[in-house]
Amino acid sequence: RPVEWRYDQKLKEFQLSTPDVNQLRILLHGPIGAGKSSFINSVNTVLQGRNTTAALANSAADVESHSFTVKFKYHRLKKDGPGSFYPFVFTDIMGLEQSMGVCTDDIKNILDGHIKNGYTFNPAGPIEKDNQYYNSSPSLKDRVHCLVSVLPAHKISLTSDKVVSKMKEVRQKARDLGIPQVTIMTMVDEVCPLVKHDLEKIYTSKKIKEKCRDGLGVPMNCIYPVKNYSEEITNYLHLDVLILVALKDIIMFANDYVEDQIYTE
């Protein structure tokens, strides 16, 4: 367990480098059924060493025609002892759909720090400035510090052009803000027969990453293939390692961004 232990220890020992931000904010976005909520649960399962359900998620076999997540919510992850949490939070939002789902303007507002925890998304339009959940003067601690695009590896080619266009629009906004970006590819075991038989083969199979690169235009070194915990009720080393590798880089990228903003603002 050397890789798993090393990354797990790094995350447990991680501390923010500035008092101006008390927690890193990680935003997950992507199409409905991509596994955004399940990824949050999987991260929590790895960190806790047990089965967890911090974010309500629908099963892959029961994905409805519309998003299962309807509220904007920060998920804090427990650390050691009561009242102790990791210094980063994951933001779960409504999924992107062809004609419904979360508005891209709302995702842009989240990137800027304009939307408060608890807001209920309205597919008909973005948040109004007079809404109680609208933050008119966000600071660095309110903004997103890393954008994570989540895509189901086995359905990338089936993702509608409209949804892909929306994701690219969000990524361009994050780029303009200088926010670091990574892509999580879920359900990788459904793409490649080799990987389905042996998850370790994911390191030698380029097919999975190439699908994402070609579909969304993401650099290969920013794509992290994972398999979320779904039917498993106990931890498995190979699943844990994939998730920890992605999580460690997400946290480091977010922290780098915060440091850069402190020195440039």
N, C-alpha and C positions, 0 to 999 in steps of 0.2 A: 504493500500500500504506500510506497514512497511518494509518488506524484500526488495522490489524494491527500495524504497527510501534510505534505509541504504546502499545498495551496490552501488547505483548510486552516492551517496554522497562520499563514499570511493574512487571511481574512479575519481571523479572530484577533490578531495583533494589530490590524489596520486602524490607524487614527487619522482623522482629518488634519490637514496641515494649516488650517486657518480657523479662528474662532468666529469669523463672519458667517460661516455656513455650518450649521449643526448636523446636517445630514445631506448626503448626495441624493439627487432625485433622478431616477432612471425611468424613462417613459417607454412603454411597449406599445407598438401600433402594428396593424396588419389586418388582413381580411378576417371575416368571421370564421370560426372553426380552425384557426391557424395554430392554436395552442398557447395563446398569450397567458391566460389565467393558469393553465396547466404548467407553464414554465415557472411562474411565480411559486406555485405549490411544489414543483420539483426542486427548485432552489432551496426552499424552506425544508423540504424533506432531507436534502443532502446536509444542510447545516445542522438540523436537529438530530439527524441520524435515526429518524423514524417517519412513519407515514403522517402527512399533514394536509390540511385543506384550508389554508389561509384565504385563498381566493376562490369564490364559487365558480365552478367550471362545468360545462356540459361535456358529456362523453363524445368522442369522435364519431361514434356510430349513431349519435342522436343529435347531430348539429341541426338546429332549426334553420328556417329560412331567414331569420333575423338574429342579431347579436344577443347572446345570453347575458352579457354585461351591459348595464344601462347607466351606471353611476361612475363618476370620477372618484377614485379612491386610492389613497396611499396605503401600501402594505408594509408595515414595520415587521422586521424579523427578529425573533427573540434570540438573545445571546446567552450569557451565563447568569443564572439566578433570576429571581423575580424583579421585574422593572428594568432589566438590562436588555438593550437592543443594539443591533449592528448600526453603524453610522451611515446607513443608506436605506432608501425606501424605493419600492417598485410602484409605479403608477399603472393601474389597470384601467383601460378605457373601452368604450363601445367599439366593436369591430367595423371595418370599412366594408361597404357594400356597393353594388353597382348604382342603385338609385336611392337607397336608404342608408342606414348606419350613421356613424358619427360624421359631422361636417368637418371638412378639412380645415375650415377657418377656426373651429374649436380646437383642433390639434395644434394649430399655429398659436392660438391664444395660450394653450398650455405650455408650449415651448417658451413663450415670453413670460410666463408666470402670472397670467391674468386670471386663471380659474382656480378657485379654492376647492379644497377637499369636500366631497359630498354633493357636488353639482350633478343634477340629472340631465343627461344629454337629450337634446331635442333634434331628431333627424331632419325636421323641417327648416331648421335654421340655427345659426350660432348664438352663443350667449349674448344678451343685451348688456350694455354698459351700466344700466341701472339695476341689474340683477344683484341680489345679496351675495351671490357667490363670485361676483366679478371683482378682481383686485386691480384697482386703477393705477396703483403705483408700486409694481413689484420690484424687489431688489434681487441681488444675485441668489440669495437663499431660496427665493420663490421660483426661480427659473429651472428648466430642465438642464441637467448636466451631462446626460448621454441619451441619445435616441437609439432605441433598439427596434429594428424592423423584424417582425416575426412572420415567417412563411412556411407553409406545409410543403416539405420537399416533394411529396408524391403528387401534389396538385399545382405545382408552379405553372405548368403549361396550360392548366385549365383556369387559372386566375384571369378574370376578365380584363380587357384592356383598360376599362374605366377605373377599376380598382388599382391596377398597376400605375396608371396615370396619377391617381390620388396619392399613392405612396411616394412617387417621384416628386410630386409637388411639396409634400411634407419634408422630404429629404433635402430639397432645395432650400426651403426655409431654414432648416437646421444648419445647412452649409453656410447660408448668409449670416447666421448668428455665431458661426464658429463652433457649434456644438458637435462633439465627436459622435460617430455613428458606427454601429455594428449591425450585422444581420444574423439572427438565429434561425436556423433551418430545423424545423421539428419533423418528427415522424420519418427520420432518415432510414429506418429499417424497412419502410414500405417502398423504397425506391430501387435499391440495389439488392439482388439476391444474395450476394456475398456478405453484405452487411447484415441482412436479416438473419443469416445463419450464424454470423460471428461479428459482434459489434466492434471488435478491435480492427476489422478490415476497413473501418471508416477512414483510417489514416492513410490507406493506400488507394482508396477509391476517389478519383477526381470527378466522377460523373455527378455526384451530389452537388458539389460546389459549382461546377460548370452550369448546372441548371439554373442556379440562383444568379450567377454572374450574367448569364445571357438574358434572363428575364427582367432583372431590375437594374442591371448595370453596376453591380457592387464589386469592388476589388476582391480578389480571392482571399487576401490575407485579413479581410474584415468579415469573413463568413465563418460562422461556428455551427457545425452540424451537431445536433443533440437528439436524444430520445427522451421525451418526458416520461416521468413515472405515470402510468395509467392503470394497468392491471396488477402491477407489483405492489405488495403490501410490506415488503422488507427491502432494505437498501441493497443495491448491487454495485460492485466496484466500478465496472465499465461505464455504467450510467452516471455514477457520481463524478468520475474523472472528466467526462465530456462537459458536464454542467459546471464543474469547478473551473476548468480551463476558460470557459466563456465568461463566467462570473468574475474571475480574477481580473481579466482584461477590461471588462466593462467598468469595474470599480476604479481601476488604475487610470483609464482614459478619462472618466468623469472627474477624478481628483486632479489630473493634469489640467483639465479645462478650468476648474475652479481656481487653481493656482495662477494660471495665465490671466484670468479675468481680474484677479486681485491686483496683479502687478501692472495691468494695462488700464484699469479704470481710474 
